[in-house]
Protein backbone atom coordinates (compact mmCIF):
# COMPACT_ATOMS: atom_id res chain seq x y z
CA UNK A 1 0.00 0.00 0.00
CA UNK A 2 2.82 2.36 0.86
CA UNK A 3 4.24 2.25 -2.66
CA UNK A 4 0.95 3.62 -4.02
CA UNK A 5 0.79 6.54 -1.60
CA UNK A 6 3.06 8.86 -3.69
CA UNK A 7 0.90 8.20 -6.75
CA UNK A 8 -2.29 8.77 -4.78
CA UNK A 9 -0.92 12.04 -3.39
CA UNK A 10 0.11 13.19 -6.86
CA UNK A 11 -3.37 12.42 -8.21
CA UNK A 12 -4.98 14.41 -5.41
CA UNK A 13 -2.70 17.39 -6.13
CA UNK A 14 -3.55 17.26 -9.86
CA UNK A 15 -7.26 17.02 -9.05
CA UNK A 16 -7.02 20.00 -6.68
CA UNK A 17 -5.15 22.12 -9.25
CA UNK A 18 -7.66 21.16 -11.94
CA UNK A 19 -10.64 22.11 -9.76
CA UNK A 20 -8.94 25.34 -8.73
CA UNK A 21 -8.27 26.24 -12.35
CA UNK A 22 -11.88 25.58 -13.31
CA UNK A 23 -13.01 27.79 -10.43
CA UNK A 24 -10.68 30.61 -11.48
CA UNK A 25 -11.70 30.35 -15.14
CA UNK A 26 -15.41 30.60 -14.38
CA UNK A 27 -16.81 33.59 -16.33
CA UNK A 28 -17.95 36.59 -14.32
CA UNK A 29 -20.89 37.01 -16.68
CA UNK A 30 -22.91 34.26 -18.33
CA UNK A 31 -25.20 35.53 -21.07
CA UNK A 32 -28.38 34.03 -22.40
CA UNK A 33 -30.34 34.92 -25.53
CA UNK A 34 -31.70 38.14 -23.99
CA UNK A 35 -28.60 39.00 -21.89
CA UNK A 36 -30.86 39.13 -18.86
CA UNK A 37 -29.72 37.81 -15.51
CA UNK A 38 -31.99 36.32 -12.90
CA UNK A 39 -31.35 38.07 -9.59
CA UNK A 40 -33.38 35.74 -7.39
CA UNK A 41 -31.25 33.29 -5.45
CA UNK A 42 -32.31 30.23 -3.44
CA UNK A 43 -32.74 30.75 0.29
CA UNK A 44 -29.83 29.23 2.21
CA UNK A 45 -31.35 27.76 5.36
CA UNK A 46 -27.85 27.37 6.81
CA UNK A 47 -27.45 31.16 6.98
CA UNK A 48 -28.65 33.34 9.82
CA UNK A 49 -29.16 37.10 9.43
CA UNK A 50 -27.64 39.23 12.18
CA UNK A 51 -27.04 42.93 12.70
CA UNK A 52 -23.84 44.55 13.92
CA UNK A 53 -24.07 47.35 16.46
CA UNK A 54 -25.08 50.62 14.76
CA UNK A 55 -22.72 53.16 13.22
CA UNK A 56 -23.22 56.92 13.33
CA UNK A 57 -21.37 58.88 10.66
CA UNK A 58 -19.93 62.00 12.29
CA UNK A 59 -22.18 65.02 11.84
CA UNK A 60 -25.27 63.04 10.80
CA UNK A 61 -28.54 62.35 12.60
CA UNK A 62 -28.88 58.71 11.55
CA UNK A 63 -27.80 55.32 12.83
CA UNK A 64 -26.79 52.67 10.27
CA UNK A 65 -27.22 49.02 11.23
CA UNK A 66 -25.12 46.66 9.04
CA UNK A 67 -26.97 43.41 8.23
CA UNK A 68 -25.05 40.28 7.27
CA UNK A 69 -25.16 36.53 7.70
CA UNK A 70 -23.42 33.95 9.79
CA UNK A 71 -23.48 30.38 8.58
CA UNK A 72 -23.09 26.99 10.16
CA UNK A 73 -25.13 24.84 12.50
CA UNK A 74 -24.13 22.96 15.57
CA UNK A 75 -20.88 24.28 17.00
CA UNK A 76 -20.57 28.02 16.68
CA UNK A 77 -20.97 30.26 13.68
CA UNK A 78 -18.87 31.54 10.84
CA UNK A 79 -19.43 35.02 9.45
CA UNK A 80 -19.93 35.76 5.76
CA UNK A 81 -17.23 38.41 5.72
CA UNK A 82 -13.47 38.26 6.17
CA UNK A 83 -13.63 38.60 9.93
CA UNK A 84 -13.66 34.84 10.39
CA UNK A 85 -15.48 33.16 13.24
CA UNK A 86 -17.74 35.17 15.49
CA UNK A 87 -20.74 37.43 15.21
CA UNK A 88 -19.17 40.39 13.38
CA UNK A 89 -20.22 40.92 9.77
CA UNK A 90 -18.76 44.38 9.06
CA UNK A 91 -15.84 46.70 9.72
CA UNK A 92 -15.92 50.47 10.15
CA UNK A 93 -13.21 53.04 9.65
CA UNK A 94 -12.77 56.54 8.22
CA UNK A 95 -16.42 57.05 7.23
CA UNK A 96 -16.70 53.69 5.48
CA UNK A 97 -18.47 50.44 6.33
CA UNK A 98 -17.01 47.34 4.67
CA UNK A 99 -18.00 43.69 4.59
CA UNK A 100 -20.24 41.37 2.63
CA UNK A 101 -23.57 42.78 3.75
CA UNK A 102 -27.10 41.77 2.80
CA UNK A 103 -28.53 45.19 3.60
CA UNK A 104 -28.30 48.29 5.77
CA UNK A 105 -31.00 49.42 8.16
CA UNK A 106 -31.37 53.14 8.84
CA UNK A 107 -32.75 54.81 11.97
CA UNK A 108 -33.20 58.51 12.65
CA UNK A 109 -31.86 59.55 16.05
CA UNK A 110 -34.60 59.70 18.66
CA UNK A 111 -37.00 57.52 16.66
CA UNK A 112 -37.79 53.82 16.95
CA UNK A 113 -38.52 53.13 13.27
CA UNK A 114 -35.92 51.24 11.23
CA UNK A 115 -36.12 50.88 7.46
CA UNK A 116 -34.03 49.03 4.89
CA UNK A 117 -31.83 50.57 2.22
CA UNK A 118 -33.57 48.34 -0.34
CA UNK A 119 -35.94 45.39 -0.58
CA UNK A 120 -34.00 43.88 -3.50
CA UNK A 121 -31.26 41.23 -3.18
CA UNK A 122 -27.83 42.90 -2.95
CA UNK A 123 -24.40 42.25 -1.47
CA UNK A 124 -22.73 45.43 -0.23
CA UNK A 125 -18.92 45.51 -0.08
CA UNK A 126 -18.43 49.20 0.79
CA UNK A 127 -20.70 51.97 2.02
CA UNK A 128 -18.88 55.34 2.11
CA UNK A 129 -20.06 58.57 3.68
CA UNK A 130 -18.97 61.62 1.65
CA UNK A 131 -17.78 63.58 4.67
CA UNK A 132 -15.74 66.15 2.72
CA UNK A 133 -18.62 66.85 0.38
CA UNK A 134 -21.03 67.23 3.31
CA UNK A 135 -18.75 69.72 5.07
CA UNK A 136 -18.66 71.86 1.94
CA UNK A 137 -22.23 71.68 0.65
CA UNK A 138 -24.22 70.53 3.69
CA UNK A 139 -25.55 67.65 1.57
CA UNK A 140 -25.07 64.27 3.24
CA UNK A 141 -24.64 61.40 0.80
CA UNK A 142 -23.53 57.76 0.79
CA UNK A 143 -21.83 55.89 -2.08
CA UNK A 144 -21.92 52.10 -2.34
CA UNK A 145 -20.06 49.38 -4.26
CA UNK A 146 -22.17 46.25 -4.37
CA UNK A 147 -23.41 43.30 -6.39
CA UNK A 148 -27.05 43.41 -7.41
CA UNK A 149 -27.30 40.63 -10.03
CA UNK A 150 -26.24 36.98 -10.11
CA UNK A 151 -24.22 37.64 -13.26
CA UNK A 152 -22.37 34.31 -13.27
CA UNK A 153 -25.61 32.40 -12.62
CA UNK A 154 -24.29 30.25 -9.80
CA UNK A 155 -27.41 30.78 -7.71
CA UNK A 156 -25.94 33.29 -5.26
CA UNK A 157 -24.72 36.85 -4.91
CA UNK A 158 -21.06 37.04 -3.97
CA UNK A 159 -17.79 38.76 -4.85
CA UNK A 160 -17.63 36.75 -8.08
CA UNK A 161 -20.52 38.79 -9.51
CA UNK A 162 -20.25 42.21 -11.15
CA UNK A 163 -19.82 45.17 -8.79
CA UNK A 164 -22.00 48.23 -9.37
CA UNK A 165 -21.97 51.82 -8.08
CA UNK A 166 -24.93 53.23 -6.15
CA UNK A 167 -25.68 56.45 -4.27
CA UNK A 168 -28.23 57.53 -1.63
CA UNK A 169 -28.79 60.19 0.97
CA UNK A 170 -27.25 59.47 4.38
CA UNK A 171 -30.75 58.48 5.52
CA UNK A 172 -30.77 55.66 2.95
CA UNK A 173 -33.36 57.42 0.79
CA UNK A 174 -33.15 57.83 -3.00
CA UNK A 175 -31.09 54.65 -3.42
CA UNK A 176 -30.00 55.03 -7.04
CA UNK A 177 -27.83 52.97 -9.40
CA UNK A 178 -25.17 55.00 -11.24
CA UNK A 179 -23.25 52.39 -13.25
CA UNK A 180 -24.91 50.52 -16.11
CA UNK A 181 -26.02 46.89 -15.94
CA UNK A 182 -23.32 44.40 -16.99
CA UNK A 183 -20.54 46.96 -16.49
CA UNK A 184 -17.99 46.21 -13.76
CA UNK A 185 -17.10 49.14 -11.49
CA UNK A 186 -13.36 49.87 -11.63
CA UNK A 187 -13.04 52.88 -9.31
CA UNK A 188 -14.56 56.21 -8.34
CA UNK A 189 -13.49 59.52 -6.78
CA UNK A 190 -14.86 62.89 -5.73
CA UNK A 191 -13.67 66.18 -7.26
CA UNK A 192 -14.54 68.31 -4.25
CA UNK A 193 -14.04 71.72 -5.89
CA UNK A 194 -16.52 70.89 -8.67
CA UNK A 195 -19.01 68.83 -6.64
CA UNK A 196 -18.53 65.97 -9.08
CA UNK A 197 -18.29 62.21 -8.66
CA UNK A 198 -16.23 60.52 -11.38
CA UNK A 199 -16.19 56.78 -11.97
CA UNK A 200 -14.89 54.22 -14.42
CA UNK A 201 -16.56 50.98 -15.41
CA UNK A 202 -15.52 48.31 -17.86
CA UNK A 203 -17.84 46.79 -20.44
CA UNK A 204 -17.48 43.22 -21.67
CA UNK A 205 -17.52 44.34 -25.30
CA UNK A 206 -16.42 40.97 -26.73
CA UNK A 207 -19.01 39.14 -24.59
CA UNK A 208 -16.59 36.44 -23.41
CA UNK A 209 -17.77 36.75 -19.82
CA UNK A 210 -14.49 38.24 -18.57
CA UNK A 211 -13.18 41.77 -18.09
CA UNK A 212 -9.75 42.17 -19.65
CA UNK A 213 -7.57 44.39 -21.83
CA UNK A 214 -9.69 43.62 -24.89
CA UNK A 215 -12.74 45.24 -23.32
CA UNK A 216 -13.69 48.91 -23.24
CA UNK A 217 -13.49 51.30 -20.30
CA UNK A 218 -16.44 53.65 -19.90
CA UNK A 219 -15.95 57.05 -18.22
CA UNK A 220 -18.74 58.87 -16.42
CA UNK A 221 -19.39 61.68 -13.97
CA UNK A 222 -22.30 62.85 -11.82
CA UNK A 223 -23.02 66.33 -10.53
CA UNK A 224 -23.75 65.65 -6.86
CA UNK A 225 -25.79 68.85 -6.62
CA UNK A 226 -28.14 67.49 -9.29
CA UNK A 227 -31.32 66.27 -7.59
CA UNK A 228 -31.68 63.40 -10.06
CA UNK A 229 -27.95 62.46 -10.08
CA UNK A 230 -27.93 62.26 -13.86
CA UNK A 231 -25.00 60.19 -15.15
CA UNK A 232 -23.04 61.78 -17.98
CA UNK A 233 -20.43 60.16 -20.20
CA UNK A 234 -17.12 61.76 -21.10
CA UNK A 235 -14.25 60.65 -23.35
CA UNK A 236 -10.77 61.48 -22.00
CA UNK A 237 -9.11 59.44 -24.77
C-alpha positions in Angstrom: 0.0 0.0 0.0 2.8 2.4 0.9 4.2 2.3 -2.7 1.0 3.6 -4.0 0.8 6.5 -1.6 3.1 8.9 -3.7 0.9 8.2 -6.8 -2.3 8.8 -4.8 -0.9 12.0 -3.4 0.1 13.2 -6.9 -3.4 12.4 -8.2 -5.0 14.4 -5.4 -2.7 17.4 -6.1 -3.6 17.3 -9.9 -7.3 17.0 -9.0 -7.0 20.0 -6.7 -5.2 22.1 -9.3 -7.7 21.2 -11.9 -10.6 22.1 -9.8 -8.9 25.3 -8.7 -8.3 26.2 -12.4 -11.9 25.6 -13.3 -13.0 27.8 -10.4 -10.7 30.6 -11.5 -11.7 30.3 -15.1 -15.4 30.6 -14.4 -16.8 33.6 -16.3 -17.9 36.6 -14.3 -20.9 37.0 -16.7 -22.9 34.3 -18.3 -25.2 35.5 -21.1 -28.4 34.0 -22.4 -30.3 34.9 -25.5 -31.7 38.1 -24.0 -28.6 39.0 -21.9 -30.9 39.1 -18.9 -29.7 37.8 -15.5 -32.0 36.3 -12.9 -31.3 38.1 -9.6 -33.4 35.7 -7.4 -31.3 33.3 -5.5 -32.3 30.2 -3.4 -32.7 30.7 0.3 -29.8 29.2 2.2 -31.4 27.8 5.4 -27.9 27.4 6.8 -27.5 31.2 7.0 -28.7 33.3 9.8 -29.2 37.1 9.4 -27.6 39.2 12.2 -27.0 42.9 12.7 -23.8 44.5 13.9 -24.1 47.4 16.5 -25.1 50.6 14.8 -22.7 53.2 13.2 -23.2 56.9 13.3 -21.4 58.9 10.7 -19.9 62.0 12.3 -22.2 65.0 11.8 -25.3 63.0 10.8 -28.5 62.4 12.6 -28.9 58.7 11.6 -27.8 55.3 12.8 -26.8 52.7 10.3 -27.2 49.0 11.2 -25.1 46.7 9.0 -27.0 43.4 8.2 -25.1 40.3 7.3 -25.2 36.5 7.7 -23.4 33.9 9.8 -23.5 30.4 8.6 -23.1 27.0 10.2 -25.1 24.8 12.5 -24.1 23.0 15.6 -20.9 24.3 17.0 -20.6 28.0 16.7 -21.0 30.3 13.7 -18.9 31.5 10.8 -19.4 35.0 9.5 -19.9 35.8 5.8 -17.2 38.4 5.7 -13.5 38.3 6.2 -13.6 38.6 9.9 -13.7 34.8 10.4 -15.5 33.2 13.2 -17.7 35.2 15.5 -20.7 37.4 15.2 -19.2 40.4 13.4 -20.2 40.9 9.8 -18.8 44.4 9.1 -15.8 46.7 9.7 -15.9 50.5 10.1 -13.2 53.0 9.7 -12.8 56.5 8.2 -16.4 57.1 7.2 -16.7 53.7 5.5 -18.5 50.4 6.3 -17.0 47.3 4.7 -18.0 43.7 4.6 -20.2 41.4 2.6 -23.6 42.8 3.7 -27.1 41.8 2.8 -28.5 45.2 3.6 -28.3 48.3 5.8 -31.0 49.4 8.2 -31.4 53.1 8.8 -32.8 54.8 12.0 -33.2 58.5 12.7 -31.9 59.5 16.0 -34.6 59.7 18.7 -37.0 57.5 16.7 -37.8 53.8 17.0 -38.5 53.1 13.3 -35.9 51.2 11.2 -36.1 50.9 7.5 -34.0 49.0 4.9 -31.8 50.6 2.2 -33.6 48.3 -0.3 -35.9 45.4 -0.6 -34.0 43.9 -3.5 -31.3 41.2 -3.2 -27.8 42.9 -2.9 -24.4 42.2 -1.5 -22.7 45.4 -0.2 -18.9 45.5 -0.1 -18.4 49.2 0.8 -20.7 52.0 2.0 -18.9 55.3 2.1 -20.1 58.6 3.7 -19.0 61.6 1.6 -17.8 63.6 4.7 -15.7 66.1 2.7 -18.6 66.8 0.4 -21.0 67.2 3.3 -18.7 69.7 5.1 -18.7 71.9 1.9 -22.2 71.7 0.6 -24.2 70.5 3.7 -25.5 67.6 1.6 -25.1 64.3 3.2 -24.6 61.4 0.8 -23.5 57.8 0.8 -21.8 55.9 -2.1 -21.9 52.1 -2.3 -20.1 49.4 -4.3 -22.2 46.3 -4.4 -23.4 43.3 -6.4 -27.1 43.4 -7.4 -27.3 40.6 -10.0 -26.2 37.0 -10.1 -24.2 37.6 -13.3 -22.4 34.3 -13.3 -25.6 32.4 -12.6 -24.3 30.2 -9.8 -27.4 30.8 -7.7 -25.9 33.3 -5.3 -24.7 36.8 -4.9 -21.1 37.0 -4.0 -17.8 38.8 -4.8 -17.6 36.7 -8.1 -20.5 38.8 -9.5 -20.2 42.2 -11.2 -19.8 45.2 -8.8 -22.0 48.2 -9.4 -22.0 51.8 -8.1 -24.9 53.2 -6.1 -25.7 56.4 -4.3 -28.2 57.5 -1.6 -28.8 60.2 1.0 -27.3 59.5 4.4 -30.8 58.5 5.5 -30.8 55.7 3.0 -33.4 57.4 0.8 -33.2 57.8 -3.0 -31.1 54.7 -3.4 -30.0 55.0 -7.0 -27.8 53.0 -9.4 -25.2 55.0 -11.2 -23.3 52.4 -13.2 -24.9 50.5 -16.1 -26.0 46.9 -15.9 -23.3 44.4 -17.0 -20.5 47.0 -16.5 -18.0 46.2 -13.8 -17.1 49.1 -11.5 -13.4 49.9 -11.6 -13.0 52.9 -9.3 -14.6 56.2 -8.3 -13.5 59.5 -6.8 -14.9 62.9 -5.7 -13.7 66.2 -7.3 -14.5 68.3 -4.3 -14.0 71.7 -5.9 -16.5 70.9 -8.7 -19.0 68.8 -6.6 -18.5 66.0 -9.1 -18.3 62.2 -8.7 -16.2 60.5 -11.4 -16.2 56.8 -12.0 -14.9 54.2 -14.4 -16.6 51.0 -15.4 -15.5 48.3 -17.9 -17.8 46.8 -20.4 -17.5 43.2 -21.7 -17.5 44.3 -25.3 -16.4 41.0 -26.7 -19.0 39.1 -24.6 -16.6 36.4 -23.4 -17.8 36.8 -19.8 -14.5 38.2 -18.6 -13.2 41.8 -18.1 -9.8 42.2 -19.7 -7.6 44.4 -21.8 -9.7 43.6 -24.9 -12.7 45.2 -23.3 -13.7 48.9 -23.2 -13.5 51.3 -20.3 -16.4 53.7 -19.9 -15.9 57.1 -18.2 -18.7 58.9 -16.4 -19.4 61.7 -14.0 -22.3 62.8 -11.8 -23.0 66.3 -10.5 -23.8 65.7 -6.9 -25.8 68.9 -6.6 -28.1 67.5 -9.3 -31.3 66.3 -7.6 -31.7 63.4 -10.1 -28.0 62.5 -10.1 -27.9 62.3 -13.9 -25.0 60.2 -15.2 -23.0 61.8 -18.0 -20.4 60.2 -20.2 -17.1 61.8 -21.1 -14.3 60.6 -23.4 -10.8 61.5 -22.0 -9.1 59.4 -24.8 
